[in-house]
Amino acid sequence: MSASEASNGTAIMGGGCFWCLEAAFELLPGVIDVENGYAGGDRPDPTYEEVCTGLTGHAEVVRITFDPDSVSYEELLELFFRIHDPTTEDRQGADIGSQYRSVIFYLDEEQHRAAEAALQEEQHRLVDPIVTELLPAPRFWRAEEYHQDYFRTHPEAAYCRAVIAPKLKKAGLR
């Protein structure tokens, strides 16, 4: 691992379809890479089809690699709350099931404290209670290759045009 790789930060979050999160985080300056995947369940090396059943316990998540000198973990959390509804349990829009739950997986105690503070701050802005889970990071399983960079490679797909593009616009990213 190079010195620059060692100085990068990592964050893991889930808030509905991972395509939506990936598309938004990739537009944030300071984000180096976003990988779609699965975390939080009990099935090793799950497939998309298995996760979609809702029976594996996994959530669709993104693993974000970022330059902490350019973007802070707190800024990632701020965007996270702008691009999904943290008050709907196991649902984001038409995507329904535990695999679409709102979750922040923290990698260390510093992230844990920052996420707790962000959750409290966000709750002050909302009427409904936040249902976002805050948990220690489990193993991350990278999703199949056809799920990576989905919005960038399929901007004309119906889901991208009807769901992702409006979400990016609402968040001020387009």
C-alpha positions in Angstrom: 0.0 0.0 0.0 1.4 3.4 -1.0 1.5 6.4 1.4 -1.4 8.0 -0.5 -3.5 4.9 -0.2 -2.9 4.7 3.5 -4.0 8.3 4.0 -7.4 7.7 2.3 -10.5 7.4 4.4 -13.2 4.8 4.0 -17.0 5.0 4.8 -19.7 2.4 4.4 -23.4 3.5 4.2 -26.7 2.2 2.9 -29.8 4.1 2.1 -31.9 2.4 -0.5 -30.7 1.3 -3.9 -26.9 1.4 -4.0 -27.0 2.9 -7.6 -28.5 6.1 -6.2 -25.9 6.5 -3.4 -23.0 5.7 -5.8 -24.2 8.3 -8.3 -24.4 11.0 -5.7 -21.1 10.2 -3.9 -19.2 10.0 -7.1 -20.0 13.7 -7.8 -18.7 14.9 -4.4 -15.2 16.5 -4.7 -12.7 14.5 -2.7 -14.4 11.2 -3.2 -11.9 8.9 -4.9 -14.0 5.8 -5.5 -17.4 4.3 -4.7 -18.1 0.6 -4.8 -21.5 -1.0 -4.6 -21.9 -4.0 -2.4 -23.6 -5.8 0.5 -23.1 -5.7 4.2 -24.8 -6.5 7.5 -26.1 -10.0 6.8 -25.1 -13.5 7.5 -24.7 -15.0 4.1 -21.0 -15.1 2.9 -20.4 -13.7 -0.6 -24.0 -13.0 -1.4 -25.4 -12.5 -4.9 -27.7 -9.7 -5.9 -30.5 -12.2 -6.4 -30.0 -13.6 -2.8 -29.9 -10.1 -1.3 -33.1 -9.1 -3.2 -35.0 -11.8 -1.4 -34.5 -9.9 1.9 -33.6 -13.2 3.6 -29.8 -12.7 3.8 -29.9 -9.8 6.3 -27.6 -7.8 4.0 -28.3 -4.2 3.0 -27.3 -2.7 -0.4 -24.4 -0.4 0.6 -21.7 1.7 -0.9 -18.0 1.7 0.2 -16.6 5.2 -0.3 -12.9 5.9 -0.5 -12.2 9.5 0.1 -9.4 12.0 0.6 -9.9 13.4 4.1 -7.9 16.5 3.2 -10.5 17.3 0.5 -13.8 16.0 2.0 -14.6 15.1 5.6 -16.5 12.1 7.0 -19.0 14.7 8.3 -19.5 16.0 4.8 -20.2 12.5 3.5 -22.8 12.1 6.3 -24.4 15.4 5.3 -24.8 14.2 1.7 -26.0 10.8 2.9 -28.9 12.5 4.7 -29.7 14.7 1.6 -30.0 11.8 -0.8 -32.3 9.5 1.1 -35.1 9.5 3.6 -33.7 8.3 7.0 -37.3 8.1 8.5 -38.6 5.2 6.3 -38.0 1.8 7.7 -36.8 -0.8 5.1 -37.8 1.4 2.2 -36.7 4.2 -0.2 -39.4 5.2 -2.6 -40.6 2.1 -4.5 -37.7 0.0 -3.2 -39.1 -2.0 -0.3 -37.3 -4.5 1.9 -34.7 -4.8 4.6 -32.0 -4.7 1.9 -32.9 -1.0 1.3 -32.7 0.0 5.0 -30.9 3.2 6.1 -27.6 2.2 7.8 -24.3 3.7 8.7 -21.5 1.2 9.3 -18.7 2.9 11.3 -15.1 1.7 11.0 -13.7 3.3 14.2 -14.8 5.2 17.2 -14.2 8.6 15.5 -16.7 7.7 12.8 -19.1 6.3 15.5 -19.0 9.7 17.3 -19.4 11.7 14.1 -22.3 9.5 12.9 -24.1 9.8 16.3 -23.7 13.6 16.2 -25.0 13.7 12.6 -28.0 11.6 13.5 -28.9 13.9 16.4 -28.4 17.0 14.2 -30.5 15.6 11.4 -33.3 14.5 13.8 -33.7 18.2 14.9 -34.5 19.0 11.3 -37.1 16.3 10.9 -40.6 15.6 12.4 -40.6 11.9 12.0 -38.1 9.8 13.9 -34.9 8.6 12.2 -34.7 4.9 11.8 -31.1 4.8 10.5 -29.1 2.0 12.1 -25.7 2.8 13.4 -23.5 -0.3 13.6 -19.9 -1.4 13.6 -18.8 -2.2 10.1 -19.1 -5.9 9.1 -17.5 -7.5 6.2 -18.2 -5.7 2.9 -19.0 -7.9 -0.1 -18.5 -6.2 -3.5 -21.5 -6.4 -5.7 -21.3 -7.9 -9.2 -19.5 -5.9 -11.8 -22.6 -5.0 -13.7 -23.7 -3.0 -10.6 -20.6 -0.8 -10.5 -20.7 2.7 -12.0 -24.3 2.0 -13.0 -25.6 5.6 -13.4 -22.4 6.7 -15.3 -22.7 3.8 -17.7 -26.5 3.7 -18.1 -27.7 7.3 -17.8 -30.6 6.7 -20.3 -31.9 3.6 -18.4 -35.4 4.1 -17.1 -34.4 3.8 -13.4 -31.6 6.3 -13.9 -33.8 8.9 -15.6 -36.8 8.4 -13.4 -35.2 7.9 -9.9 -31.5 8.8 -9.8 -31.3 11.9 -12.0 -34.2 13.7 -10.0 -32.5 12.7 -6.7 -29.2 14.2 -7.8 -31.0 17.4 -8.9 -32.9 17.6 -5.6 -29.6 17.2 -3.7 -28.0 20.0 -5.8 -25.6 17.7 -7.5 -26.8 18.3 -11.1 
